[in-house]
């Protein structure tokens, strides 16, 4: 009788709820380190609090392929650059709006002056 499948297939871990050492249901989070970008893991829901237990276990059994890892790292690293560019563009737009308002005010003054003195 044959087993549960090919010898090369890996057994998947149980994706049901896990409890941390605080006896709370763990949260599934996503890592963004260079070594494990986008890789999911179970973590204590109180990990940012002093009374958290720092429970950690991988959700996924395996790392992604090299190209996926490289693509995720590149995408992650582009975020600060894009954020900075957006902030610069927002500053430029704000400056242009201010200048436009000044020009519109000056134009109104000129029109009133022309109406009064012409």
RALINGI-V947530 format. One record per residue. N is the residue number from 1. PSI is psi in radians with two decimals (999 if undefined). D_CENTER is the distance of its C-alpha to the mean C-alpha in Angstrom with 2 decimals. Layout:
N,PSI,D_CENTER + N,PSI,D_CENTER
This chain:
1,2.40,48.57 + 2,2.69,45.17 + 3,-2.69,42.07 + 4,0.35,38.81 + 5,-2.93,37.87 + 6,2.57,37.62 + 7,-0.36,37.89 + 8,-0.19,34.88 + 9,2.57,32.49 + 10,2.53,30.43 + 11,2.32,30.63 + 12,2.46,27.44 + 13,2.82,26.70 + 14,2.13,26.95 + 15,0.23,23.70 + 16,3.07,25.26 + 17,2.47,24.32 + 18,2.64,24.75 + 19,2.46,25.98 + 20,-3.07,25.07 + 21,-0.25,27.87 + 22,-0.02,27.67 + 23,0.53,28.68 + 24,2.68,25.59 + 25,2.26,23.64 + 26,2.76,20.63 + 27,2.54,17.06 + 28,2.11,15.24 + 29,3.01,12.04 + 30,2.24,10.00 + 31,2.64,10.58 + 32,0.61,9.06 + 33,2.83,12.48 + 34,-0.63,14.54 + 35,-0.55,16.91 + 36,0.96,14.79 + 37,2.26,11.49 + 38,-0.02,10.36 + 39,2.35,13.49 + 40,2.60,13.95 + 41,2.77,16.16 + 42,2.43,18.14 + 43,2.70,17.98 + 44,2.33,20.14 + 45,-0.25,18.87 + 46,0.44,20.41 + 47,-0.40,18.72 + 48,-0.11,18.04 + 49,2.75,21.63 + 50,-0.55,24.83 + 51,0.17,26.32 + 52,2.73,23.58 + 53,-0.05,24.90 + 54,0.51,22.02 + 55,2.44,22.61 + 56,2.33,20.70 + 57,2.45,21.40 + 58,2.40,19.77 + 59,-0.78,19.10 + 60,2.44,19.57 + 61,-0.62,22.82 + 62,2.75,22.07 + 63,2.80,19.65 + 64,2.99,18.55 + 65,2.90,20.84 + 66,-0.77,20.83 + 67,-0.61,19.76 + 68,-0.74,16.73 + 69,-0.84,15.80 + 70,-0.76,16.54 + 71,-0.72,14.63 + 72,-0.70,11.35 + 73,-0.80,12.09 + 74,-0.75,13.03 + 75,-0.75,10.02 + 76,-0.72,7.79 + 77,-0.38,10.71 + 78,-0.39,11.00 + 79,-0.87,8.02 + 80,-0.65,10.26 + 81,-0.80,13.23 + 82,-0.67,12.21 + 83,-0.77,11.29 + 84,-0.74,14.69 + 85,-0.73,16.45 + 86,-0.75,15.44 + 87,-0.72,16.74 + 88,-0.76,19.85 + 89,-0.67,20.49 + 90,-0.69,20.23 + 91,-0.74,22.71 + 92,-0.76,24.94 + 93,-0.75,25.01 + 94,-0.75,25.96 + 95,-0.76,28.68 + 96,-0.67,30.00 + 97,-0.73,30.25 + 98,-0.80,32.16 + 99,-0.70,34.45 + 100,-0.76,35.06 + 101,-0.73,36.08 + 102,-0.78,38.44 + 103,-0.69,39.98 + 104,-0.69,40.48 + 105,-0.75,42.16 + 106,-0.69,44.35 + 107,-0.71,45.29 + 108,-0.73,46.39 + 109,-0.77,48.48 + 110,-0.76,50.13 + 111,-0.77,50.94 + 112,-0.70,52.49 + 113,-0.79,54.41 + 114,-0.69,55.74 + 115,-0.67,56.73 + 116,-0.72,58.55 + 117,-0.07,60.30 + 118,999,60.85
